[in-house]
Amino acid sequence: MSFLVFNLITKDTKKVTSDWQVCNASTGYHLGVVGWYTGWRRYVYHPSWPQMLDAGCMREIANFAEAETNKRKEQAK
């Protein structure tokens, strides 16, 4: 069961990478953004404010960020 929704933010035509808004699946409440961090060459989660997330939500965000990082690295080849 998914507790989060990842909504693609309209892509800036000047950017190579995408950003996704992370929202609570039941309320639609905005929690943060998954976006590319050049220094680490991967997608990371940018929380909107200090939050409490359980292991399931953190795992869901981590899995999403890792999958998008892998897609981005495959496209760059």
Phi and psi in radians as a Rosetta constraint file:
Dihedral C 1 N 2 CA 2 C 2 CIRCULARHARMONIC -1.670 0.35
Dihedral N 2 CA 2 C 2 N 3 CIRCULARHARMONIC 2.319 0.35
Dihedral C 2 N 3 CA 3 C 3 CIRCULARHARMONIC -1.767 0.35
Dihedral N 3 CA 3 C 3 N 4 CIRCULARHARMONIC -0.124 0.35
Dihedral C 3 N 4 CA 4 C 4 CIRCULARHARMONIC -2.180 0.35
Dihedral N 4 CA 4 C 4 N 5 CIRCULARHARMONIC 2.724 0.35
Dihedral C 4 N 5 CA 5 C 5 CIRCULARHARMONIC -2.185 0.35
Dihedral N 5 CA 5 C 5 N 6 CIRCULARHARMONIC 2.359 0.35
Dihedral C 5 N 6 CA 6 C 6 CIRCULARHARMONIC -1.924 0.35
Dihedral N 6 CA 6 C 6 N 7 CIRCULARHARMONIC 1.900 0.35
Dihedral C 6 N 7 CA 7 C 7 CIRCULARHARMONIC -1.794 0.35
Dihedral N 7 CA 7 C 7 N 8 CIRCULARHARMONIC 2.132 0.35
Dihedral C 7 N 8 CA 8 C 8 CIRCULARHARMONIC -1.098 0.35
Dihedral N 8 CA 8 C 8 N 9 CIRCULARHARMONIC 2.220 0.35
Dihedral C 8 N 9 CA 9 C 9 CIRCULARHARMONIC -1.485 0.35
Dihedral N 9 CA 9 C 9 N 10 CIRCULARHARMONIC 2.420 0.35
Dihedral C 9 N 10 CA 10 C 10 CIRCULARHARMONIC -0.819 0.35
Dihedral N 10 CA 10 C 10 N 11 CIRCULARHARMONIC 2.170 0.35
Dihedral C 10 N 11 CA 11 C 11 CIRCULARHARMONIC -1.295 0.35
Dihedral N 11 CA 11 C 11 N 12 CIRCULARHARMONIC 2.282 0.35
Dihedral C 11 N 12 CA 12 C 12 CIRCULARHARMONIC -1.266 0.35
Dihedral N 12 CA 12 C 12 N 13 CIRCULARHARMONIC 2.210 0.35
Dihedral C 12 N 13 CA 13 C 13 CIRCULARHARMONIC -1.108 0.35
Dihedral N 13 CA 13 C 13 N 14 CIRCULARHARMONIC -0.306 0.35
Dihedral C 13 N 14 CA 14 C 14 CIRCULARHARMONIC -1.479 0.35
Dihedral N 14 CA 14 C 14 N 15 CIRCULARHARMONIC -0.290 0.35
Dihedral C 14 N 15 CA 15 C 15 CIRCULARHARMONIC -1.619 0.35
Dihedral N 15 CA 15 C 15 N 16 CIRCULARHARMONIC 2.516 0.35
Dihedral C 15 N 16 CA 16 C 16 CIRCULARHARMONIC -1.478 0.35
Dihedral N 16 CA 16 C 16 N 17 CIRCULARHARMONIC -0.525 0.35
Dihedral C 16 N 17 CA 17 C 17 CIRCULARHARMONIC -1.787 0.35
Dihedral N 17 CA 17 C 17 N 18 CIRCULARHARMONIC 2.925 0.35
Dihedral C 17 N 18 CA 18 C 18 CIRCULARHARMONIC -1.935 0.35
Dihedral N 18 CA 18 C 18 N 19 CIRCULARHARMONIC 2.905 0.35
Dihedral C 18 N 19 CA 19 C 19 CIRCULARHARMONIC -2.227 0.35
Dihedral N 19 CA 19 C 19 N 20 CIRCULARHARMONIC 2.588 0.35
Dihedral C 19 N 20 CA 20 C 20 CIRCULARHARMONIC -2.232 0.35
Dihedral N 20 CA 20 C 20 N 21 CIRCULARHARMONIC 2.371 0.35
Dihedral C 20 N 21 CA 21 C 21 CIRCULARHARMONIC -1.429 0.35
Dihedral N 21 CA 21 C 21 N 22 CIRCULARHARMONIC 2.320 0.35
Dihedral C 21 N 22 CA 22 C 22 CIRCULARHARMONIC -1.779 0.35
Dihedral N 22 CA 22 C 22 N 23 CIRCULARHARMONIC 2.164 0.35
Dihedral C 22 N 23 CA 23 C 23 CIRCULARHARMONIC -2.260 0.35
Dihedral N 23 CA 23 C 23 N 24 CIRCULARHARMONIC 2.684 0.35
Dihedral C 23 N 24 CA 24 C 24 CIRCULARHARMONIC -1.171 0.35
Dihedral N 24 CA 24 C 24 N 25 CIRCULARHARMONIC 2.262 0.35
Dihedral C 24 N 25 CA 25 C 25 CIRCULARHARMONIC -1.151 0.35
Dihedral N 25 CA 25 C 25 N 26 CIRCULARHARMONIC -0.581 0.35
Dihedral C 25 N 26 CA 26 C 26 CIRCULARHARMONIC -1.517 0.35
Dihedral N 26 CA 26 C 26 N 27 CIRCULARHARMONIC -0.558 0.35
Dihedral C 26 N 27 CA 27 C 27 CIRCULARHARMONIC -1.887 0.35
Dihedral N 27 CA 27 C 27 N 28 CIRCULARHARMONIC -0.320 0.35
Dihedral C 27 N 28 CA 28 C 28 CIRCULARHARMONIC 1.367 0.35
Dihedral N 28 CA 28 C 28 N 29 CIRCULARHARMONIC 0.091 0.35
Dihedral C 28 N 29 CA 29 C 29 CIRCULARHARMONIC -1.133 0.35
Dihedral N 29 CA 29 C 29 N 30 CIRCULARHARMONIC 2.277 0.35
Dihedral C 29 N 30 CA 30 C 30 CIRCULARHARMONIC -1.249 0.35
Dihedral N 30 CA 30 C 30 N 31 CIRCULARHARMONIC 2.202 0.35
Dihedral C 30 N 31 CA 31 C 31 CIRCULARHARMONIC -1.883 0.35
Dihedral N 31 CA 31 C 31 N 32 CIRCULARHARMONIC -0.522 0.35
Dihedral C 31 N 32 CA 32 C 32 CIRCULARHARMONIC 2.929 0.35
Dihedral N 32 CA 32 C 32 N 33 CIRCULARHARMONIC -2.830 0.35
Dihedral C 32 N 33 CA 33 C 33 CIRCULARHARMONIC -2.382 0.35
Dihedral N 33 CA 33 C 33 N 34 CIRCULARHARMONIC 2.431 0.35
Dihedral C 33 N 34 CA 34 C 34 CIRCULARHARMONIC -1.727 0.35
Dihedral N 34 CA 34 C 34 N 35 CIRCULARHARMONIC 2.127 0.35
Dihedral C 34 N 35 CA 35 C 35 CIRCULARHARMONIC -2.537 0.35
Dihedral N 35 CA 35 C 35 N 36 CIRCULARHARMONIC 2.891 0.35
Dihedral C 35 N 36 CA 36 C 36 CIRCULARHARMONIC -1.310 0.35
Dihedral N 36 CA 36 C 36 N 37 CIRCULARHARMONIC 2.337 0.35
Dihedral C 36 N 37 CA 37 C 37 CIRCULARHARMONIC -2.025 0.35
Dihedral N 37 CA 37 C 37 N 38 CIRCULARHARMONIC 1.876 0.35
Dihedral C 37 N 38 CA 38 C 38 CIRCULARHARMONIC -1.047 0.35
Dihedral N 38 CA 38 C 38 N 39 CIRCULARHARMONIC -0.680 0.35
Dihedral C 38 N 39 CA 39 C 39 CIRCULARHARMONIC -1.020 0.35
Dihedral N 39 CA 39 C 39 N 40 CIRCULARHARMONIC -0.570 0.35
Dihedral C 39 N 40 CA 40 C 40 CIRCULARHARMONIC -1.812 0.35
Dihedral N 40 CA 40 C 40 N 41 CIRCULARHARMONIC -0.090 0.35
Dihedral C 40 N 41 CA 41 C 41 CIRCULARHARMONIC 0.956 0.35
Dihedral N 41 CA 41 C 41 N 42 CIRCULARHARMONIC 0.824 0.35
Dihedral C 41 N 42 CA 42 C 42 CIRCULARHARMONIC -2.839 0.35
Dihedral N 42 CA 42 C 42 N 43 CIRCULARHARMONIC 2.879 0.35
Dihedral C 42 N 43 CA 43 C 43 CIRCULARHARMONIC -1.370 0.35
Dihedral N 43 CA 43 C 43 N 44 CIRCULARHARMONIC 2.463 0.35
Dihedral C 43 N 44 CA 44 C 44 CIRCULARHARMONIC -2.348 0.35
Dihedral N 44 CA 44 C 44 N 45 CIRCULARHARMONIC 2.861 0.35
Dihedral C 44 N 45 CA 45 C 45 CIRCULARHARMONIC -1.706 0.35
Dihedral N 45 CA 45 C 45 N 46 CIRCULARHARMONIC 2.237 0.35
Dihedral C 45 N 46 CA 46 C 46 CIRCULARHARMONIC -1.942 0.35
Dihedral N 46 CA 46 C 46 N 47 CIRCULARHARMONIC 1.729 0.35
Dihedral C 46 N 47 CA 47 C 47 CIRCULARHARMONIC -1.172 0.35
Dihedral N 47 CA 47 C 47 N 48 CIRCULARHARMONIC 2.598 0.35
Dihedral C 47 N 48 CA 48 C 48 CIRCULARHARMONIC -1.275 0.35
Dihedral N 48 CA 48 C 48 N 49 CIRCULARHARMONIC -0.457 0.35
Dihedral C 48 N 49 CA 49 C 49 CIRCULARHARMONIC -2.888 0.35
Dihedral N 49 CA 49 C 49 N 50 CIRCULARHARMONIC 2.983 0.35
Dihedral C 49 N 50 CA 50 C 50 CIRCULARHARMONIC -1.003 0.35
Dihedral N 50 CA 50 C 50 N 51 CIRCULARHARMONIC 2.315 0.35
Dihedral C 50 N 51 CA 51 C 51 CIRCULARHARMONIC -2.337 0.35
Dihedral N 51 CA 51 C 51 N 52 CIRCULARHARMONIC 2.850 0.35
Dihedral C 51 N 52 CA 52 C 52 CIRCULARHARMONIC -1.968 0.35
Dihedral N 52 CA 52 C 52 N 53 CIRCULARHARMONIC 2.117 0.35
Dihedral C 52 N 53 CA 53 C 53 CIRCULARHARMONIC -2.196 0.35
Dihedral N 53 CA 53 C 53 N 54 CIRCULARHARMONIC 2.452 0.35
Dihedral C 53 N 54 CA 54 C 54 CIRCULARHARMONIC -1.453 0.35
Dihedral N 54 CA 54 C 54 N 55 CIRCULARHARMONIC 3.040 0.35
Dihedral C 54 N 55 CA 55 C 55 CIRCULARHARMONIC -1.029 0.35
Dihedral N 55 CA 55 C 55 N 56 CIRCULARHARMONIC -0.654 0.35
Dihedral C 55 N 56 CA 56 C 56 CIRCULARHARMONIC -1.109 0.35
Dihedral N 56 CA 56 C 56 N 57 CIRCULARHARMONIC -0.759 0.35
Dihedral C 56 N 57 CA 57 C 57 CIRCULARHARMONIC -1.185 0.35
Dihedral N 57 CA 57 C 57 N 58 CIRCULARHARMONIC -0.741 0.35
Dihedral C 57 N 58 CA 58 C 58 CIRCULARHARMONIC -1.111 0.35
Dihedral N 58 CA 58 C 58 N 59 CIRCULARHARMONIC -0.693 0.35
Dihedral C 58 N 59 CA 59 C 59 CIRCULARHARMONIC -1.121 0.35
Dihedral N 59 CA 59 C 59 N 60 CIRCULARHARMONIC -0.728 0.35
Dihedral C 59 N 60 CA 60 C 60 CIRCULARHARMONIC -1.098 0.35
Dihedral N 60 CA 60 C 60 N 61 CIRCULARHARMONIC -0.769 0.35
Dihedral C 60 N 61 CA 61 C 61 CIRCULARHARMONIC -1.129 0.35
Dihedral N 61 CA 61 C 61 N 62 CIRCULARHARMONIC -0.783 0.35
Dihedral C 61 N 62 CA 62 C 62 CIRCULARHARMONIC -1.095 0.35
Dihedral N 62 CA 62 C 62 N 63 CIRCULARHARMONIC -0.757 0.35
Dihedral C 62 N 63 CA 63 C 63 CIRCULARHARMONIC -1.104 0.35
Dihedral N 63 CA 63 C 63 N 64 CIRCULARHARMONIC -0.723 0.35
Dihedral C 63 N 64 CA 64 C 64 CIRCULARHARMONIC -1.112 0.35
Dihedral N 64 CA 64 C 64 N 65 CIRCULARHARMONIC -0.853 0.35
Dihedral C 64 N 65 CA 65 C 65 CIRCULARHARMONIC -1.072 0.35
Dihedral N 65 CA 65 C 65 N 66 CIRCULARHARMONIC -0.709 0.35
Dihedral C 65 N 66 CA 66 C 66 CIRCULARHARMONIC -1.164 0.35
Dihedral N 66 CA 66 C 66 N 67 CIRCULARHARMONIC -0.740 0.35
Dihedral C 66 N 67 CA 67 C 67 CIRCULARHARMONIC -1.111 0.35
Dihedral N 67 CA 67 C 67 N 68 CIRCULARHARMONIC -0.743 0.35
Dihedral C 67 N 68 CA 68 C 68 CIRCULARHARMONIC -1.193 0.35
Dihedral N 68 CA 68 C 68 N 69 CIRCULARHARMONIC -0.622 0.35
Dihedral C 68 N 69 CA 69 C 69 CIRCULARHARMONIC -1.089 0.35
Dihedral N 69 CA 69 C 69 N 70 CIRCULARHARMONIC -0.785 0.35
Dihedral C 69 N 70 CA 70 C 70 CIRCULARHARMONIC -1.092 0.35
Dihedral N 70 CA 70 C 70 N 71 CIRCULARHARMONIC -0.720 0.35
Dihedral C 70 N 71 CA 71 C 71 CIRCULARHARMONIC -1.075 0.35
Dihedral N 71 CA 71 C 71 N 72 CIRCULARHARMONIC -0.788 0.35
Dihedral C 71 N 72 CA 72 C 72 CIRCULARHARMONIC -1.082 0.35
Dihedral N 72 CA 72 C 72 N 73 CIRCULARHARMONIC -0.753 0.35
Dihedral C 72 N 73 CA 73 C 73 CIRCULARHARMONIC -1.195 0.35
Dihedral N 73 CA 73 C 73 N 74 CIRCULARHARMONIC -0.580 0.35
Dihedral C 73 N 74 CA 74 C 74 CIRCULARHARMONIC -1.192 0.35
Dihedral N 74 CA 74 C 74 N 75 CIRCULARHARMONIC -0.704 0.35
Dihedral C 74 N 75 CA 75 C 75 CIRCULARHARMONIC -1.162 0.35
Dihedral N 75 CA 75 C 75 N 76 CIRCULARHARMONIC -0.518 0.35
Dihedral C 75 N 76 CA 76 C 76 CIRCULARHARMONIC -1.324 0.35
Dihedral N 76 CA 76 C 76 N 77 CIRCULARHARMONIC -0.266 0.35
